[in-house]
Amino acid sequence: AVAEGEASFGDGSVYMEKYVHPARHIEVQVLADEAGNVVCLGERDCSVQRHHQKLIEESPSPAVSRAQRKKLMALTAKAVKAIGYVGGGGPLEFLLDQDGRFWFMEMNLRLQVEHGVTEMLTNVDLVKWQIRTAAGVSLNFRQQNVVLDGACLECRINATRPGTVTVLHVPGGPLSGLTPTWWRASPVSPYYDSLLGKLIVRAGTRRKRCAR
């Protein structure tokens, strides 16, 4: 590894990452403005994955207690302020081990595709605030104003092989890209990736949300 680094980048420095297993994948959604205000919009649990791709994201995480959440939000805000990040939508990602400890993985500087879960849960328009913070507008709310209203879940609907969808029922209306009717089946193309659509639901409790 040292030789590869020196040959490719002129730097042979290496570091080791802790292997955390078993672990849950937890990410914290943040907003930050040029005035130094940072707001954390709860956490998303993205542990259910297949082929290294997220399948189910839920918020709040059933594995994170209120005390853990409070500590995690404080640490996340401290980290975001320390690096001087400004923007609307970059989540910090962590691994949660079986002893309740969080291990930092990375920070994304853009909105993730599961941002709709956080929007539905907190009623905060992340796309709008991404544009506003980029334009220098300060956040007009603070951490104490953020309320996690109920429980949200996003299911990424994937096709594992080409074929046709003959029956489709979506609670909220049509699903983009899939339009099967009584007279015509919707084809699933072998091209592009396997994601067909995303379904996001919210309810007062986790049990009711899963049922919906």
N, C-alpha and C positions, 0 to 999 in steps of 0.2 A: 504493500500500500504506500509506503514511504517512497519507493522508487517510482511508482506510477505518478504520485503527486509531484515529485521533483521533475520528472520528464514532461509532464503535461502543463504544470502551472508554475514550476520553479519554486515550489514550496512543499517540503516533505512533512509538514506538521500533520499529525493525526490525533484523533481523540476517540474515546470509547463511549458508547451510549449504554445505559443500563437496560437490560432485557427485562421487561415487565410482563409477567405471565402467571396467572390469568389477569386480564385487564379489561376495563371498559373505556371506550373512546368518548371523551367529554370535551365539548367545545363551548367557549363563552363568547357571546356576541357583544361587541363594544361599539360605542360611538365616541368620537373625540373631536373637539374643535380647536381653533387656533388660540383661544383664550386659556387653554389648559384644562377645560372641563372634560371629564371622562364619565360616561355612564355605561354600566354593564346591564345587558338586557336578559339576564338569566342564562342558563346553560341548556345545551341540547345533547342528548345521549344518542350517539351514532354507532353503537356497538354491533348492531345486527348488519353484517356485511357478507357479501359473496364475491369471490374473485377480487378481493380488495376494493370493492365498490360498495358504497353505503346503500342499504335497501330500506331501512326504517330509521327515522329520526323522531325523537320525542322530547318534549319539554313540558314541565321540568323532568329531570332524570329521576327515575324511581330509586336509584342507587345513591343519590346525594341528599343528605339531611339538611335541615335548615341551617344548622351550625356550620356544616361544611360549605354550604352555598355562600353564606355570609363571608367566610374566610377566603373562599376562592374568588369572590367578586372583588374583595379588597386587594388581594394579591395581583389580580389581573389589572385593576385600575392603576396600581403602583407601577407595574411593568410598562403599561402603555404610556404613562406620564414620563417614565425614565427614558424611553427611546424617542419621545417627542412625536409620536404618531398622531396624525390628523386625518380623519376620514370617517366615513359612515359605512360600516359593514364588515371590517376585518375581524374575524374571530380568532381567538387564541385557542389552540388545541392541546389537550392534556390526555395522559393515560391515568386512570384511577385504579390503583392496585387493591388487592383484597384486604389490606390493612387500613384502607381509607386515605392513603396518601396520593397526592396528585403529582405527576411528573410532566413537565413541560415538553411538548414536541415541536410545535412550530406556530407561526402566526401567518394567516393569509391576509393580504392587503386589499382584498376585494370581497364583494358579497359572495356567499356560497349559495348553491342552488336550493338549499334547505332554509334560506332566510325567511321564507313564507311562514314557517312554523313559528318563528319568533314574532313576526309581524302580527299574526293572528292571536298569539297569546298575550302580547303587550299592547296591541293597538298602536304601535309606533311604525310609521312608514319609513322603512330603512332606505328604500330607493330615493325617496325625497330628501332624507337627511344626508345621504351620500353626496347628492348634488349640492345641497346647501352648505355642508362643511367644506366642500371643495371650493365654493364661492366665498368662503370666509365668514359665513353666517354662524353665530354662536348658538349653541343648544339652548332652547327655551324651557328646559325641564332638567331636573336633577335626579340623582339616584333614588332619593326618597319618594319621587313621583312615579317610579316604575312599579307596576303591579302585575304579577303573573296571574292572569285571570283564567283559572281552571287548568286544563291540560290539553295539549295539542299533539297530534301525531301526523307524520308524513310517510306515506308508502310510495316507494318508487315502483312502478309497474313495469316489469321487464318481460321480454319474450326470450325464451331459451333456444328457440329454433324458428325458422321461417314457416309460415303457414297462413291461416286465416282466423280472424276473430268473428265468431258467428253470433255470440250473445254478449251484450255489454250493458250493465246498469250502473250508472254513476249517480249518487245521491244529489249532487249539486248541479247536474246538467251535463252537456256534451264534454267529452274528453278530447283534447286537441290531438289530431292525427288519426283518431279512430272514430269511424262513423258507420258502424254496422246498422243496417235496418232490416226489416222483415223480408225485404226482397233482395238484399245484397250483403255479402260478407265483406269485411274490411281486411285487406291483405296486410300481412306482416312481412316487410321487406328483409332480405338477407344483408342489405347494405347498411352502412352507418353503424351506430351502436344499438344495444338491446333495449334502451329506455323508450317506452311507449308513452308514458305520462306519469304524472304525480297526483296523488290524492291526499289532500290535507283536511283533517277534521279537528273540531274542538268540542269539548264538553266540560261539564263542571267537575268531573272526576276522571281518573285514569280508566276505571272500569267502564264508565259510560262512553268514554271516548273510543275505547277499543271496540265496544259493541257497535258504535256508529260506523 
